[in-house]
Amino acid sequence: MSSIDESIVKESLSSFDSNILEKHFDDILLTRTKLKFFLGLFRRQNDLIMEYPNKKREIKREAYFRFLKTYIEGELGLEAVLIVEKEIELIKLVEHVYRSILGCLGKCDISKLPPNIRVASYIKRTEEQFNIVRIKQDEFIKNHANKKVAINRTLKYDQDDPCTADDAIIALIRVLSNSLLMEAHRNKWFTDDNFVQLPELPEVGDDEVYKAGSNELLAAAWASWKNIEQRCRFLGGKIYRHQGAELSHSLTANIDKCLDVFLFI
């Protein structure tokens, strides 16, 4: 009996080709120990998660999941199937949150504007916030001209928690990158070699830049969720989902509608 070949499993998972997986399982004589190893690869396979709707791939994935559960039940029994189903539930939970963020974005005022205006607004908002960081850093240097200070200076932005200029710039870049990728997926702006090709961008005003703030918030939520779910899938742990009556009043007192709160342990 041979062990699981990661390259074969990853090829099957990325293409949703059940024939490849079935042949490999037959060749190695699947056991509980080998199933556990397989599910580790399964959990860490990013291709299983479709952050953006893709009906054709979703149909193929569901057929693949059905095959997997049927095969596992036949070889290892119903108890093993329940373990597989828990991993599938995790994949779908992760995907659900990404889709929920996209759903929230679709209801925001910024989404009522044409795509090229939205993108121009995201970029201009980032430029303006970068200028705020630069001004704050210049002020800090001026006020500490004759003092020895750490190179990685901590800056204060109004009522926000203090952070370094480097951290602020990295956050701005990440949020803008997520925003542009969201628009690229929504509008199919990917080239054949998988680069994002933006349309011609118009000038935008303060109103459009203000509306872009909702996208900025959701893009930050997207990045936070990606960090949480990947830590869970790659490093282990659990994501707990709390709904409705399970939520404390302190969490929901100032929120019109709170659907879910997720805790990662």
N, C-alpha and C positions, 0 to 999 in steps of 0.2 A: 504494500500500500504506500503510495507516494503522498507528499504533502500538497497543500494548496499552492498553486502557482499565481502569485499576485498579478502578473502581467495579463494572464488569461482572464482572471476575475475582473480586473479593471476594464479590459476591453469589452467584456460582456455588460458590465454596469454602465459604461459610457454610451454603448450602442443599443442597450435594452435587447440584446440578442440572447434569448433564452436557450437557443440550440447550443451556443458555445458553452454556456454554464452547465447545461444538462450533461453534455458529453464529458466535461471536466469532472463534475461530481461523480459520474459513473466510473470514470477512470481511477479516481482516488479512493473510492468507497467512503462516502461521507459519514463522519461520526460526529458526536456531540462536541468533541474537542475541536474538530475541524470547522464545525458550524460556528463556534464561538470566534475563531480566527476570521472566518468569512464575514461575520457580522461586524467585526472591527473595520474591515475594508469597506463594507457596505455603509456604515455610519459616516465614514470620512470621505465618501465619494461625492464631491460637489456637484457632479452632473445629475445626481438624483433630485436636486433641488432646483425648481424653476421659479426664480424670483419674479419673472415676468410671464404673463400668460403665453402659452404655446400649446394650443389644442392638439396638434398632431403628435407632439412628443408626449403630452400628458396621456393620450390614449395608449401609446406604445408602453409607457411606464406602467399603467394600470394592468395591462395584459402581462407584463413582466412580473409584477408583484403577484398576480394570481397564479402564474406558473410556479413561482418560488414557493408560495405557501402550499400548493398542491404537492410539489415534489418533496418538500420537507416533511409534510404529513405522512406521505407514503413511505419515506425512509426512516424517520425518527419519531413520528407520532405527533399527536395533537399538542402535547406540552411544549414541544420544540416550536410548533407553529405560533404559539402564543408569544414566545420570545421574539420571533421574527416580526410579528404584528406590532410589538412595542417599538421596534426600530423604525418600522414604516410610519407609525404614529408620530414619532419624533420628526421624521423628514417632513411630514405634512404639517405639523405644527410650525416648524421653522418657515416653511413656505407660506403658510397662512398669515404670519406676521408681516412678511414682505409684501404680500398682496394687500393687506390691510393698510399699510403705509401708502401704497399706490392709490388705494381707494380714497383715503383721506386727502391726498394731494389733488385728486380729481374733483373734489368738492370745494377746493379753495379758489379764491378770486383770481389768483395768478393763472389757473388752468383755463380760465375763460379767454385769455389772450392768445394770439397766434404763437406758434412754437418759436419763431425767430425772435419775437419780442420777449418771450419768456427767457430765452437763453441770454439775450442782450442784458436783460434785467439782472439775471444771476451774476453775470460777469461784472457789471457795473457796481452791484452791491458789494461784491468781493473786493473790487478796487477801492471803494470808499472805506471799507473796514480795514484794508491793508494800510491805507493812509493814516487811519486813526492809530494803528499800532506804531507806525513810523513816527508820528508826532509824539506819542507817549514815550517812546524810546529816546527821542531827541531831548525831550524835557528832562528825562531821568539823567541823561548824560550831562546836560547843562547844570542841573542841580547838584551833581556829584563830581564836578570837574576836578576838585582838589582832594578827593577822597579815594581810597582804595576800595573798590567794590568788585564783587564777583562778575565774571564775564557774562554769565547767564543771568541777566538782571530780571528781578521780579517786578512786574508792572501792575498797576491797579486801574481797572476800567469801571468807572462809576460805581454801581452797586454790586458788580460782579466780583467773584472770588479772584484774588490775585493770581497771575500766571506769568510765565516768561514770554518774551516776544517770540522766541522760537516755537513754543507750544501754540501760541495764537496763530502764527502763520501756517503751521502744519495743519491745524484745525480748519482754517479757511480753505486751504488747498484740498483737503479731503472732502469737505462739504461741497465745494464747487465741482470736484471730480464726480462725486455721486450724483449731483444735479444734472451734469452734462450726460452722464451715462443713462440716467432715467429718461431724459429727452431723446437720446439716441435710440433707445429701445422702443419708446412710444412712437417715434416717427421714422424708424428704420433708416437711420443715418449711417449705418456701418458700410464700409467699403468691402470689396471682395477679400482683401487681406486683413479685415477685421479692425481697421482704424475708424475713428469717428470723424465724419466729414460734416462740419457745421454749415448751415446756409449763410447767405449774406445777412449780416446783422445791422439793424437800424439803430438810430439814436433813441434813447429812452429817457423819460423824465422821472421826477421824484415819486410820482404815484406808482409807476411800474416797479421801481426799486423797492418801495415800501411793501407792495404786494408780494414781492419775491421773498420776503421774510418768512412766510409760511412754508415755502419750499425749503428754505435754509434750515428751518427747525426740523422738518421731516427728513431731510437728507442727513442731518445729525443723528436723528433717531435710527435711520437706516444703518449708519455706520456703527452705532452702539449695539444694535441688534446683531449685526454681522459679527462683532467681536464676542458677544455673549454666546450665540449659537455655535460658532466655530470652536470656542473654548470648550463648550459642552461636548461637541461631536469629536473633537480631536484629543482632548485631555481628560475627558470623563466628567461625570457630574450629572445633575438633573435640573431640568427646567420645570418649575411649578407654575401652573396657571390658576389664577384666582379670579372669580367672576361674581358679579351681583352681590348677594348678601355676604359673601366671603370677604369683601373689601371693607376696610375700616373707614369710619366717617372722616377721619383726618386725611385720608387719601382722596376722597371724592367730594369734600365739602364745597370746593370752589370749581368743580368740573361739571359742566352741563350733562355730559354723557361719558361714562367711563366703562368701556367694554371689557378690557382685560388688564391685569397687572401680572407681569412675569418676573419671577425670582429665580436666579440661578445659584445653585449651591454645589 
